[in-house]
Amino acid sequence: MRTVMVLAALIAAAPAVAEPAEPLGKPPLVVRRALSDPPNAAAIGARIWVPGLDEGFVPQGLAWADGKIALAGYVATERTQDKGPCRLLWIDPATAQVTRRLDLPPACGHAGGLARLENGKLLVADTHVVFIVGNLGVEQTTRLEGALAGSFADFDGRHVWLGRYNKARGKLWRFSPSSFLQPTLSETDAIAALDGPPLMQGLAFDAQGRMWATASGGTRGDILRLDEFGRVAARYEAPAGVEDIAFSPDGKMWASSEAGTRRWSTWATFFPLIFSIDVKALRETP
């Protein structure tokens, strides 16, 4: 009896596990379910509903830009619609308010990659075209030719990286930023090229210069730390549908997931959020 009483007292004294706070922003009405319990939930901090979910907005590229979350994507409401009108949003992470919106040219159909350049401008990568965006809108357009594709993008402080999504093997190319002043660009203009893991969806470099990526589909997501050759050095499970990533000045990783958008409303995972990640708290997949 004494043992039972001691155990009961210990259980009563144990701290309660805090439930995640309700995400900031406007929850969707057209597709509304309980949020999924994500892998590595202990590493996830801030949560924000992706804006425009009821309109069919699908988040893709993400960057940290002057205290705001910059988020690029396209509008699609049907499973078979893999392209749509592209838009670029600036979101206040403290309030979830969209402080600026830019509709991208019709040549954009996916807006899969986003990178903040050293001069403060944003580079939006689409499959076959790249846009440089400044205060007044799109300032430069560069067509991608040959094997080169802009499924995702990032800037490492010196060079711009473009990447190609592929189910079997991804590809990474490194360029001088001045390359994007040209009207066309191909893989032959790259400074270097690396093979990458399959299903890559996003890319980011941390303050130490380490390369991180995401890989995902409808049933699983992963955050990957890559070595200098593009090989997977560490893998951490993440929500299915995780797309692009970026680091804020405080070292937090920010990401978004398309799982639960109108296009992907039938997936088992419902997590259409922008969210922060403490990479030190991630638990590596064995």
Secondary structure, 3 states (H helix, E strand, C coil): CHHHHHHHHHHHHCCCCCCCCCCECCCCCCCCCCCCCCCCHHHEEEEEECCCHHHCEEEEEEEEECCEEEEEEEECCCCCCCCCCEEEEEECCCCCCEEEEEECCCCCCCCCEEEECCCCCEEEECCCEEEEEECCEEEEEEEECCCCCCCEEEECCCCEEEEECCCCCEEEEEECHHHHHCCEECHHHCCEEEEECCCEEEEEECCCCCEEEEEECCCCEEEEEECCCCCEEEEEEECCCEEEEEECCCCCEEEEECCCCCCCCCCCCCCCEEEEECHHHCCCCC
